[in-house]
Amino acid sequence: MKKYQRNTKLLSIGLSLFGLLVTPNLLAQTEKELTEETVTKNKIEGHIHFLSADELRGREVGTPEIDIAAKYIATSFMKYGVQPIEGSYFQNVPMEKSVPPSAYALKMNGNIAEPDNLMYLSGDNMNISEAFVYLNYGFQSDFDNAQVKGKVVVTMAGNAEAKDVRTAMQERKTKVELAKQAGAIGLVELFDEKPDNWDRYKDYFSHSSVKLVSNEPQAEKENFFSMWAIDNEGQMKNSLRLKMRSIEVTIAGQMKLEINSRNVVGMVEGTDPKLKEEYIIYSAHYDHNGVGKANAEGDSIYNGARDNAVGVVTVMSAAENIAKYPTKRSALFILFTAEEKGLLGSKYYADNPLIPMNQMVYCFNSDNGGYNDTSLTTIVGLGRTTAEQHIVDASAAFGLKAIDDPAGEQGLFDRSDNVNFAKKGVPAPTFSMGFTAFDDEIFKYYHQTRDNPESIDYDYLEKFFSAYVMSCRLIANDAKTPFWVKGDKYYEAGKSLYKAN
């Protein structure tokens, strides 16, 4: 009898040791199986085709079509069993929409800018005829001792080393601030010749712009304008040798409208008595650029299949899976409005959270410009948080390799909704389709009318979505709370946010 008991005890100990050896693999396999239970190519394709159909007309903020998209997401949440917060799936986001002018013109020392060579950037309706002051490239040293109050400032675009549109846009912000501080009424920047991407930017500024409505007392109407002009033959610059320095500017048809748009928000409570107090945010933006200039084929709808119907359905897939198989940590699913207008929906949420921000321990954002390598998942900020290995493992489980941002020059971490949470201290990478560079294959679809649902590889997307959902499960079930890697730009903000936890 004693021998039997001793053998039984040894067997029990042996099984326990065996369990310790195999449990991690079994758990990993289980998470993979749970992922495969809900993620299917047919569902992915159906959702993306709906959200990026022509009938939704590019999901632009302030249109009935983006409201249809919001209701579709909320209805899907309800179907999955994702719970609303305080009785609603919607968070209203008050905004002001500026409709660009229907006409604008520039005449400088008698030289009229051709419409194709003139770009409106900002300014209310006006019709002015004033003197102007030329200030080279518009640096601080150029403004020193310059008398520009009540006048228009004219500068060259960009700087002496670079005059491409991207550089000019970066430099513009400083020039505008310097001109305003000096009391100028406007800024005109000249390009020697038409730069690359001029037409892309001109089209962008032909769309409505949106800003959040401030609770601060409304300031007086700002009577300051900004324009770019191409001076192909140098006539405008050559005229600077003349004593006469007059400029005429007309802006007509610009309007401002108050609008309401909505973030779509839902939650699933976690299963662990302690860890359920911690939330993982799963986020994406659901707006796009609406209807614009028609391409050669006559298509004027910016469907936004890659950017960002894919991201929306990535989060919807996580919502369906976690609602069916809840994780230890609680889940907060947020689909943001107005990302394309300046990350406005996420900024509003981060400043007005529905659940305290210090309970948000991770934000797993999904945003896309396109893809050029279907063997990869590209995670912007992969190595910046301690959850890196979970994402690598989940991607590998579905035959994909996870890589970090290969296009640092694009500043992608700071160009998506994740950054508004990172600024608060929440670890927040962005999960994107596989790309190795922002090359012609990306720009072929990025913010283009050809970014439609028929042009996507859905076999790849099934693996991509599965990698995201399994990553979500691994992070949300880990006993260790994810955080920034020490030394990261937002590490100290994270320590400050969670100090009360």
C-alpha positions as CSV (number, residue, x, y, z in Angstrom):
1,M,0.0,0.0,0.0
2,K,2.8,2.4,0.9
3,K,4.6,1.5,-2.3
4,Y,1.5,2.3,-4.3
5,Q,1.1,5.6,-2.5
6,R,4.7,6.5,-3.0
7,N,4.5,5.6,-6.8
8,T,1.3,7.7,-7.1
9,K,3.0,10.6,-5.4
10,L,6.0,10.3,-7.7
11,L,3.6,10.1,-10.7
12,S,1.8,13.3,-9.5
13,I,5.1,15.2,-9.1
14,G,6.2,14.0,-12.5
15,L,3.0,15.1,-14.2
16,S,3.3,18.5,-12.4
17,L,6.8,18.9,-13.7
18,F,5.7,17.9,-17.2
19,G,2.9,20.4,-17.0
20,L,5.3,23.1,-16.2
21,L,7.3,22.2,-19.2
22,V,4.4,22.0,-21.7
23,T,1.9,24.6,-20.4
24,P,3.4,27.6,-22.2
25,N,3.3,25.8,-25.5
26,L,-0.2,24.6,-24.8
27,L,-1.3,28.1,-23.9
28,A,0.2,29.5,-27.0
29,Q,-1.5,26.9,-29.1
30,T,-4.8,27.6,-27.4
31,E,-4.5,31.3,-28.1
32,K,-3.8,30.5,-31.7
33,E,-6.9,28.2,-31.9
34,L,-9.1,30.8,-30.2
35,T,-8.0,33.3,-32.8
36,E,-8.8,31.0,-35.6
37,E,-12.3,30.4,-34.2
38,T,-13.4,33.9,-35.2
39,V,-11.1,35.3,-37.8
40,T,-12.1,34.3,-41.3
41,K,-11.3,35.7,-44.8
42,N,-15.0,36.0,-45.7
43,K,-15.9,38.1,-42.8
44,I,-12.8,40.4,-43.3
45,E,-13.7,40.9,-47.0
46,G,-17.3,41.6,-46.3
47,H,-16.6,44.3,-43.7
48,I,-14.0,46.0,-45.8
49,H,-16.2,46.0,-48.9
50,F,-19.0,47.6,-46.9
51,L,-16.8,50.3,-45.2
52,S,-15.0,51.3,-48.4
53,A,-17.8,51.0,-50.9
54,D,-18.5,53.8,-53.2
55,E,-21.9,54.4,-51.5
56,L,-20.0,55.5,-48.3
57,R,-18.3,58.2,-50.5
58,G,-14.9,58.1,-48.6
59,R,-16.3,58.5,-45.1
60,E,-15.4,62.2,-44.8
61,V,-16.1,63.9,-41.4
62,G,-19.3,65.9,-41.4
63,T,-21.1,63.8,-44.0
64,P,-24.1,61.4,-43.7
65,E,-21.9,58.6,-45.0
66,I,-19.4,58.6,-42.1
67,D,-22.4,58.4,-39.8
68,I,-23.5,55.2,-41.6
69,A,-20.0,53.8,-41.0
70,A,-20.2,54.6,-37.3
71,K,-23.6,52.9,-37.0
72,Y,-22.3,49.9,-38.8
73,I,-19.4,49.5,-36.3
74,A,-21.7,50.1,-33.3
75,T,-24.2,47.5,-34.6
76,S,-21.4,45.0,-35.0
77,F,-20.3,45.7,-31.4
78,M,-23.8,45.0,-30.2
79,K,-24.0,41.8,-32.3
80,Y,-20.7,40.6,-30.8
81,G,-21.7,41.3,-27.2
82,V,-19.3,44.3,-26.8
83,Q,-20.8,46.5,-24.1
84,P,-21.6,50.3,-24.5
85,I,-20.2,52.7,-21.9
86,E,-22.8,54.7,-20.0
87,G,-25.5,53.3,-22.3
88,S,-24.0,54.5,-25.6
89,Y,-21.5,53.3,-28.2
90,F,-20.9,56.9,-29.2
91,Q,-18.8,59.8,-27.9
92,N,-19.7,63.1,-29.5
93,V,-16.8,65.1,-30.7
94,P,-17.7,68.8,-31.3
95,M,-15.8,70.3,-34.3
96,E,-15.8,73.3,-36.6
97,K,-15.5,72.6,-40.4
98,S,-13.9,75.1,-42.6
99,V,-15.0,74.8,-46.3
100,P,-12.2,76.0,-48.6
101,P,-12.8,79.0,-50.8
102,S,-14.5,78.5,-54.1
103,A,-12.2,81.1,-55.7
104,Y,-8.9,82.7,-54.8
105,A,-6.3,84.8,-56.7
106,L,-3.0,86.5,-56.3
107,K,-1.5,89.5,-58.2
108,M,2.0,90.7,-57.2
109,N,3.6,93.7,-58.8
110,G,1.2,93.3,-61.7
111,N,2.1,89.6,-62.2
112,I,-1.0,87.3,-61.9
113,A,-0.4,83.8,-60.6
114,E,-1.9,81.1,-62.8
115,P,-4.6,79.1,-61.0
116,D,-2.6,75.9,-61.3
117,N,0.5,77.6,-59.9
118,L,-1.3,79.0,-56.8
119,M,-2.2,77.1,-53.6
120,Y,-4.5,78.4,-50.9
121,L,-3.4,77.2,-47.4
122,S,-5.4,79.3,-45.0
123,G,-7.3,82.5,-44.5
124,D,-10.9,83.9,-44.4
125,N,-12.7,85.6,-47.2
126,M,-10.9,88.8,-48.1
127,N,-10.2,91.3,-50.9
128,I,-7.1,93.3,-50.1
129,S,-4.6,95.5,-51.9
130,E,-1.6,96.3,-49.8
131,A,2.2,96.8,-49.8
132,F,4.4,93.7,-49.2
133,V,7.8,93.2,-47.7
134,Y,10.2,90.6,-49.1
135,L,12.2,88.7,-46.4
136,N,14.3,86.1,-48.2
137,Y,13.5,82.7,-46.7
138,G,11.6,84.2,-43.7
139,F,13.9,83.1,-40.9
140,Q,14.0,84.9,-37.5
141,S,17.0,86.9,-38.7
142,D,15.1,88.1,-41.7
143,F,12.2,89.3,-39.5
144,D,14.6,91.2,-37.1
145,N,14.1,94.9,-37.6
146,A,11.7,94.4,-40.5
147,Q,8.6,96.6,-40.6
148,V,5.8,94.3,-41.6
149,K,2.8,95.4,-39.5
150,G,-0.3,95.7,-41.6
151,K,1.6,94.4,-44.7
152,V,2.0,91.1,-46.5
153,V,5.3,89.1,-46.1
154,V,6.7,87.5,-49.2
155,T,9.5,84.8,-48.9
156,M,11.0,82.0,-50.8
157,A,9.5,78.6,-49.9
158,G,11.5,76.1,-47.9
159,N,15.1,77.0,-47.1
160,A,18.3,77.5,-49.1
161,E,19.1,73.8,-49.0
162,A,15.7,72.3,-49.8
163,K,12.6,73.6,-51.6
164,D,10.6,70.4,-51.8
165,V,6.9,70.6,-50.6
166,R,7.6,68.5,-47.5
167,T,10.4,70.8,-46.3
168,A,8.3,73.9,-47.2
169,M,5.4,72.6,-45.2
170,Q,7.7,72.1,-42.2
171,E,9.2,75.5,-42.5
172,R,5.9,77.2,-43.1
173,K,4.7,76.8,-39.5
174,T,7.6,78.9,-38.2
175,K,7.2,81.5,-40.9
176,V,3.5,81.9,-40.2
177,E,4.1,82.4,-36.5
178,L,6.9,84.9,-37.1
179,A,4.7,86.9,-39.5
180,K,1.7,86.9,-37.1
181,Q,3.9,88.0,-34.2
182,A,5.3,90.9,-36.3
183,G,1.7,92.0,-37.2
184,A,1.7,91.0,-40.8
185,I,-1.7,90.3,-42.5
186,G,-0.5,87.4,-44.7
187,L,2.3,85.3,-46.0
188,V,3.1,84.4,-49.6
189,E,5.9,81.8,-50.3
190,L,7.4,81.5,-53.8
191,F,8.7,78.3,-55.5
192,D,11.2,78.7,-58.3
193,E,9.7,75.8,-60.1
194,K,6.9,73.3,-59.6
195,P,8.0,70.8,-56.9
196,D,7.2,67.2,-56.7
197,N,3.9,66.4,-55.0
198,W,2.6,69.9,-55.7
199,D,-0.7,68.5,-57.2
200,R,-1.1,66.1,-54.2
201,Y,-0.8,68.9,-51.7
202,K,-3.0,71.2,-53.7
203,D,-5.7,68.6,-53.8
204,Y,-5.3,68.0,-50.1
205,F,-5.9,71.7,-49.3
206,S,-8.9,71.7,-51.6
207,H,-10.7,69.5,-49.0
208,S,-12.5,70.8,-46.0
209,S,-10.5,71.2,-42.8
210,V,-11.8,70.5,-39.3
211,K,-10.7,71.5,-35.9
212,L,-12.0,70.8,-32.4
213,V,-14.3,73.4,-30.9
214,S,-12.6,75.0,-27.9
215,N,-14.3,75.8,-24.6
216,E,-12.2,78.9,-24.4
217,P,-13.8,82.3,-25.2
218,Q,-13.9,82.7,-28.9
219,A,-11.2,85.0,-30.2
220,E,-11.8,87.7,-32.8
221,K,-11.8,86.7,-36.4
222,E,-8.3,86.2,-37.6
223,N,-7.6,88.2,-40.7
224,F,-4.4,86.4,-41.8
225,F,-3.9,84.4,-45.0
226,S,-1.2,82.1,-46.3
227,M,-0.6,81.0,-50.0
228,W,2.1,79.3,-52.1
229,A,2.9,80.4,-55.6
230,I,5.1,78.9,-58.4
231,D,7.2,81.6,-60.0
232,N,8.3,79.5,-63.1
233,E,9.7,82.3,-65.1
234,G,11.0,84.3,-62.2
235,Q,8.8,87.3,-63.0
236,M,7.6,87.8,-59.5
237,K,11.1,87.5,-58.0
238,N,12.5,89.8,-60.7
239,S,9.9,92.4,-59.9
240,L,11.4,92.8,-56.5
241,R,14.0,95.1,-58.0
242,L,11.2,97.6,-58.7
243,K,10.4,100.2,-56.0
244,M,6.7,99.4,-56.4
245,R,5.8,96.5,-54.1
246,S,2.1,95.9,-54.2
247,I,0.1,92.8,-53.8
248,E,-3.6,92.0,-54.4
249,V,-5.3,89.0,-52.8
250,T,-8.8,87.7,-53.2
251,I,-10.3,84.8,-51.2
252,A,-14.0,84.1,-51.8
253,G,-16.5,81.4,-50.8
254,Q,-14.8,80.2,-47.6
255,M,-17.2,79.0,-44.9
256,K,-17.1,77.7,-41.3
257,L,-19.7,75.3,-40.0
258,E,-20.2,73.7,-36.6
259,I,-20.5,69.9,-36.9
260,N,-20.7,66.9,-34.6
261,S,-18.9,63.7,-35.3
262,R,-18.5,60.6,-33.1
263,N,-15.9,58.2,-31.8
264,V,-17.3,54.7,-31.5
265,V,-16.5,53.1,-28.2
266,G,-17.2,49.7,-26.6
267,M,-15.8,47.5,-23.8
268,V,-15.5,43.9,-22.6
269,E,-14.7,43.3,-19.0
270,G,-11.7,41.1,-18.1
271,T,-11.9,37.8,-16.4
272,D,-9.2,38.2,-13.7
273,P,-10.4,39.8,-10.5
274,K,-7.3,42.0,-10.3
275,L,-6.2,42.4,-13.9
276,K,-9.6,43.4,-15.1
277,E,-9.0,46.8,-13.6
278,E,-6.4,47.3,-16.3
279,Y,-7.5,48.0,-19.8
280,I,-6.0,47.5,-23.2
281,I,-7.2,49.9,-25.9
282,Y,-7.6,48.5,-29.4
283,S,-8.0,51.5,-31.7
284,A,-8.1,52.7,-35.3
285,H,-9.6,55.6,-37.2
286,Y,-12.7,55.1,-39.5
287,D,-12.7,58.4,-41.4
288,H,-11.1,59.1,-44.8
289,N,-10.9,61.8,-47.4
290,G,-14.3,61.8,-49.0
291,V,-14.8,62.9,-52.6
292,G,-12.2,65.0,-54.5
293,K,-10.7,65.6,-57.9
294,A,-11.4,62.8,-60.4
295,N,-8.6,60.7,-61.7
296,A,-8.0,59.8,-65.4
297,E,-10.7,57.1,-65.2
298,G,-13.3,59.6,-63.7
299,D,-13.2,58.1,-60.2
300,S,-13.4,60.9,-57.6
301,I,-14.2,58.8,-54.5
302,Y,-11.3,58.2,-52.0
303,N,-12.6,54.8,-50.7
304,G,-9.9,54.4,-48.1
305,A,-9.8,50.6,-48.1
306,R,-6.2,50.3,-46.8
307,D,-6.5,53.6,-45.0
308,N,-8.2,52.8,-42.9
309,A,-11.0,50.3,-43.4
310,V,-8.4,47.6,-42.9
311,G,-7.5,49.1,-39.5
312,V,-11.2,49.4,-38.5
313,V,-11.9,45.7,-39.3
314,T,-8.7,44.7,-37.5
315,V,-10.2,46.2,-34.3
316,M,-13.6,44.8,-35.1
317,S,-12.0,41.3,-35.4
318,A,-10.4,41.7,-32.0
319,A,-13.7,42.9,-30.6
320,E,-15.6,39.8,-31.9
321,N,-12.9,37.5,-30.6
322,I,-12.5,39.0,-27.1
323,A,-16.2,39.3,-26.6
324,K,-16.5,35.6,-27.3
325,Y,-13.4,34.6,-25.4
326,P,-12.7,37.3,-22.8
327,T,-9.1,38.0,-21.7
328,K,-7.8,38.6,-18.2
329,R,-7.5,42.3,-18.8
330,S,-10.5,44.4,-19.8
331,A,-10.7,45.6,-23.4
332,L,-11.6,49.0,-24.7
333,F,-12.4,49.3,-28.4
334,I,-12.2,52.8,-29.9
335,L,-12.8,53.8,-33.5
336,F,-11.8,57.4,-34.0
337,T,-13.3,60.1,-36.2
338,A,-11.2,62.9,-37.9
339,E,-7.8,61.3,-37.9
340,E,-7.3,62.6,-41.4
341,K,-8.1,66.1,-40.2
342,G,-5.3,66.1,-37.6
343,L,-5.8,63.2,-35.2
344,L,-8.8,65.1,-33.7
345,G,-11.0,62.2,-32.5
346,S,-8.2,60.6,-30.6
347,K,-7.1,63.9,-29.2
348,Y,-10.6,64.6,-27.9
349,Y,-10.8,61.2,-26.4
350,A,-7.4,61.4,-24.7
351,D,-8.4,64.7,-23.2
352,N,-11.9,63.4,-22.3
353,P,-11.5,59.7,-21.5
354,L,-14.7,57.7,-20.6
355,I,-12.6,55.5,-18.2
356,P,-9.7,57.0,-16.3
357,M,-6.5,57.1,-18.4
358,N,-4.3,55.6,-15.6
359,Q,-6.3,52.3,-16.1
360,M,-5.3,52.2,-19.7
361,V,-2.0,50.2,-19.7
362,Y,-1.6,49.8,-23.4
363,C,-3.0,51.2,-26.7
364,F,-2.7,48.8,-29.7
365,N,-3.5,51.0,-32.6
366,S,-4.0,49.9,-36.2
367,D,-3.4,52.2,-39.1
368,N,-2.3,51.7,-42.7
369,G,-1.0,53.5,-45.7
370,G,-0.6,50.3,-47.8
371,Y,1.7,47.3,-48.1
372,N,4.5,46.1,-50.3
373,D,5.6,42.9,-48.6
374,T,3.0,40.2,-47.7
375,S,5.5,38.2,-45.6
376,L,5.5,40.9,-42.9
377,T,3.6,42.8,-40.3
378,T,5.1,46.3,-39.7
379,I,4.7,47.7,-36.2
380,V,5.5,51.3,-35.8
381,G,7.1,51.4,-32.3
382,L,7.5,47.6,-32.0
383,G,10.8,47.9,-30.0
384,R,9.6,50.7,-27.8
385,T,7.4,48.6,-25.5
386,T,7.9,45.5,-23.4
387,A,5.1,43.7,-25.4
388,E,7.4,43.3,-28.4
389,Q,7.9,39.6,-28.1
390,H,4.2,38.8,-28.0
391,I,3.7,40.6,-31.3
392,V,6.7,38.8,-32.8
393,D,5.4,35.4,-31.6
394,A,1.8,36.0,-32.8
395,S,3.0,37.1,-36.3
396,A,5.2,34.1,-36.5
397,A,2.3,31.8,-35.6
398,F,0.6,32.8,-38.8
399,G,3.7,32.7,-41.0
400,L,4.6,36.4,-40.8
401,K,7.6,38.3,-39.6
402,A,7.1,41.3,-37.4
403,I,9.4,44.3,-38.1
404,D,9.7,47.8,-36.7
405,D,9.2,51.0,-38.6
406,P,11.5,50.9,-41.7
407,A,10.7,54.5,-42.7
408,G,11.8,56.6,-39.8
409,E,12.0,59.7,-42.1
410,Q,8.2,59.7,-42.4
411,G,7.7,60.2,-38.7
412,L,4.9,57.7,-38.7
413,F,4.7,57.2,-34.9
414,D,3.7,60.8,-34.5
415,R,1.3,60.8,-37.5
416,S,-1.4,58.4,-36.2
417,D,-3.8,58.3,-33.3
418,N,-1.5,56.3,-31.0
419,V,0.6,59.4,-30.3
420,N,-2.2,61.2,-28.4
421,F,-2.1,58.3,-25.9
422,A,1.7,58.1,-25.9
423,K,1.8,61.8,-24.9
424,K,-0.3,60.8,-21.8
425,G,2.1,58.0,-21.0
426,V,0.2,55.0,-22.4
427,P,2.5,52.6,-24.3
428,A,1.1,52.8,-27.8
429,P,2.5,51.2,-31.0
430,T,0.7,51.0,-34.3
431,F,0.1,47.7,-36.1
432,S,0.3,48.1,-39.9
433,M,0.4,45.9,-43.0
434,G,3.8,44.8,-44.2
435,F,6.0,47.5,-45.8
436,T,9.7,47.9,-46.1
437,A,9.7,51.5,-47.3
438,F,7.3,54.3,-48.3
439,D,7.9,53.6,-52.0
440,D,5.9,53.9,-55.2
441,E,3.8,50.8,-54.3
442,I,2.6,52.6,-51.2
443,F,2.0,55.9,-52.8
444,K,0.1,54.2,-55.6
445,Y,-2.7,53.7,-53.1
446,Y,-2.0,56.1,-50.2
447,H,-4.7,58.8,-50.2
448,Q,-5.6,57.9,-53.8
449,T,-8.9,57.1,-55.5
450,R,-7.6,53.6,-56.5
451,D,-7.5,52.6,-52.8
452,N,-10.6,50.4,-53.2
453,P,-11.6,47.1,-51.7
454,E,-11.1,45.1,-54.9
455,S,-7.4,45.9,-55.0
456,I,-6.5,44.1,-51.7
457,D,-4.9,40.7,-51.1
458,Y,-7.4,39.0,-48.7
459,D,-5.4,35.9,-48.2
460,Y,-2.7,38.1,-46.7
461,L,-5.2,40.0,-44.7
462,E,-6.5,36.8,-43.0
463,K,-3.0,36.1,-41.7
464,F,-2.5,39.8,-40.8
465,F,-5.7,40.0,-38.9
466,S,-5.0,36.7,-37.1
467,A,-1.6,38.0,-36.0
468,Y,-3.2,41.2,-34.6
469,V,-5.9,39.3,-32.7
470,M,-3.5,36.7,-31.2
471,S,-1.1,39.6,-30.2
472,C,-4.0,41.2,-28.4
473,R,-4.8,38.0,-26.5
474,L,-1.1,37.4,-25.5
475,I,-0.7,41.0,-24.2
476,A,-4.0,41.0,-22.4
477,N,-3.4,37.7,-20.7
478,D,0.2,38.3,-19.7
479,A,0.6,38.5,-15.9
480,K,3.1,41.3,-16.4
481,T,1.8,44.7,-17.3
482,P,3.3,46.1,-20.5
483,F,5.3,49.3,-20.4
484,W,7.6,51.5,-22.3
485,V,11.2,50.4,-22.7
486,K,13.4,52.4,-20.4
487,G,14.8,55.5,-22.0
488,D,12.0,55.9,-24.5
489,K,10.8,59.4,-25.2
490,Y,7.5,58.7,-23.3
491,Y,9.0,56.6,-20.5
492,E,8.8,59.3,-17.9
493,A,5.2,60.3,-19.0
494,G,4.3,56.7,-18.3
495,K,5.8,56.7,-14.9
496,S,3.9,59.8,-14.1
497,L,0.6,58.4,-15.4
498,Y,0.8,55.2,-13.4
499,K,2.3,56.4,-10.2
500,A,-1.0,56.1,-8.4
501,N,-1.5,52.5,-9.5
